[in-house]
Amino acid sequence: MTTRRQFLFAAGLLPLLQPALADNRRVVIVGGGWGGLAAASQLRQLAPGLEVTLIDRQPAFMSFALSSRWLVEPGAAPWARHDYAGLAKKYGYRFMQADVSGIDIARRSVTTADAVLPFDWLVLSPGIREDWSAWQVNDPQAIAELRRRHSGVMQSAADLPALKQRLASFKGGDLLMTIPPAPYRCPPAPYERALFIAWWLKTQKIPGKLVIVDPNPMMPAFRNILLDRFKDQVTYLDHAKVRSVDLVRKTVSTDIDDIRFDEAMLCPPQQAADVLWQAGLIRREEGGKLSGWAAQGATDFRSAADNRVFVIGDATGLVSPQFGYFPKTGQVASRMGQAVARQIAAQATGKAQTTLLPESVCHVTSSLEPLENIRIDTSYRDRGDGFLIQTVKQVRNPNPAGEDAAWAAAMYREFL
Ligand SMILES: Cc1cc2nc3c(=O)[nH]c(=O)nc-3n(C[C@H](O)[C@H](O)[C@H](O)COP(=O)(O)OP(=O)(O)OC[C@H]3O[C@@H](n4cnc5c(N)ncnc54)[C@H](O)[C@@H]3O)c2cc1C
């Protein structure tokens, strides 16, 4: 009996088919955060025949989760640093430490300083960038100086130790904290961080005041505690939008006032990371203005520019007229990573995979003495016509017993 291969060979079609098969195997993942790592490990499990290359400019994964308390307390970081080289070996993917400087969608290639990598599927999970131009700072040197001296550290967890050191050197005066306008990553995180800093100022008797400038309505769970229990430590300015910053005068200007600071954690508006702007994958609003976040499907995360390109994690843009954006949390990013891995595996192997929608669990400290947590559960269901329904449940936990650490450990087990 003539096999399909023999038939193709005889018909002179095998050389044509071989590159086509080879061309179906290369997956490139840009960004080794929660989204990229989840996609890489899940792909290796579901489709071990694929060649998976993970690219990140950093040498190791670090996490923001559980960092609020650690910032103001002595002791080791609550997370371990995980070298990508070790993770690549453990799961069987390839790791390249490099800065991705360009993506050519038409040619299906990714460019770094040393290489041009062709891809058959591309997963983009590059996280966020900060838009300092919204505060009238455009000079790259001035931005670098502001970040070095006063970053609020919401972009890269690798910068957390520097912030911890700056806080340890703070001996009093005005400590300014700006909150970015929504959407930004991990919505409760700035309030939880504020709570720990206020508690630290109070218990360490540091003669300082935490001045919070917030363009959003404050999360109700934190209002009483920050404004009542820590009223001597916290000045809270709501609906206050920073317009500009002056590093020499150590001042930010809002619509209402100029606010001077001795130390600051500056967090300008957030947007999708640079690489998505370079690739032309940012969503345009009606009227043509760039939205700042990526354009991708709400449930398949595929780019309209090429359905073999996926955008996941915090960089993703608008998904719903009802709730706007998926919450920019690690768990959502990791579920998106698993979801795109299933789609790629199904397409590459021909084996059907179940679909997966994002979900998020957030354990937030809402009181310290006595200790109390809030658990925020966000889940989604497809109404049947592609319209997503979001459900958010918020539950008080008056006797926390390490649920936050257990959650983080369970998440990390999936991709570290
Ligand atoms: C203070 C704080 C606390 C938080 N706490 C929690 C929490 O408790 N629970 C939770 O679920 N989430 C939490 N989050 C949110 C969580 O950190 C993010 O949602 C998550 O990191 C998003 O994953 P990602 O893969 O989209 O991006 P990231 O984790 O930011 O990963 C992006 C990666 O891409 C790399 N990269 C970017 N551009 C390039 C390029 N051009 N070339 C090469 N590499 C590139 C970066 O180096 C980075 O490693 C917190 C966030 C903050 C700021």
The ligand as an ORCA input file, in Angstrom:
! r2SCAN-3c Opt
* xyz 0 1
  C       2.257     46.210     44.046
  C       1.613     45.106     43.263
  C       1.074     43.997     43.920
  C       0.472     42.980     43.195
  N      -0.073     41.918     43.863
  C      -0.714     40.945     43.169
  C      -1.329     39.851     43.853
  O      -1.275     39.753     45.065
  N      -1.976     38.925     43.102
  C      -2.061     38.998     41.731
  O      -2.671     38.127     41.104
  N      -1.482     40.026     41.060
  C      -0.825     40.988     41.745
  N      -0.239     42.038     41.061
  C      -0.400     42.113     39.593
  C       0.588     41.215     38.849
  O       1.911     41.490     39.221
  C       0.423     41.442     37.347
  O      -0.935     41.332     37.016
  C       1.226     40.432     36.543
  O       2.598     40.654     36.750
  C       0.895     40.530     35.055
  O       1.616     39.570     34.334
  P       2.103     39.868     32.846
  O       2.638     38.589     32.348
  O       1.037     40.566     32.084
  O       3.272     40.982     33.003
  P       4.608     40.968     33.847
  O       4.509     40.044     35.008
  O       4.956     42.393     34.103
  O       5.682     40.350     32.858
  C       6.114     41.051     31.739
  C       7.530     40.572     31.392
  O       7.840     41.013     30.080
  C       9.189     41.425     30.026
  N       9.298     42.350     28.888
  C       8.537     43.420     28.622
  N       8.900     43.996     27.459
  C       9.923     43.242     26.987
  C      10.738     43.336     25.813
  N      10.549     44.290     24.899
  N      11.718     42.410     25.644
  C      11.919     41.439     26.561
  N      11.183     41.310     27.681
  C      10.188     42.197     27.886
  C       9.426     42.063     31.394
  O      10.800     42.044     31.726
  C       8.585     41.161     32.322
  O       9.350     40.127     32.897
  C       0.401     43.050     41.771
  C       0.965     44.155     41.102
  C       1.564     45.169     41.836
  C       2.158     46.337     41.098
*
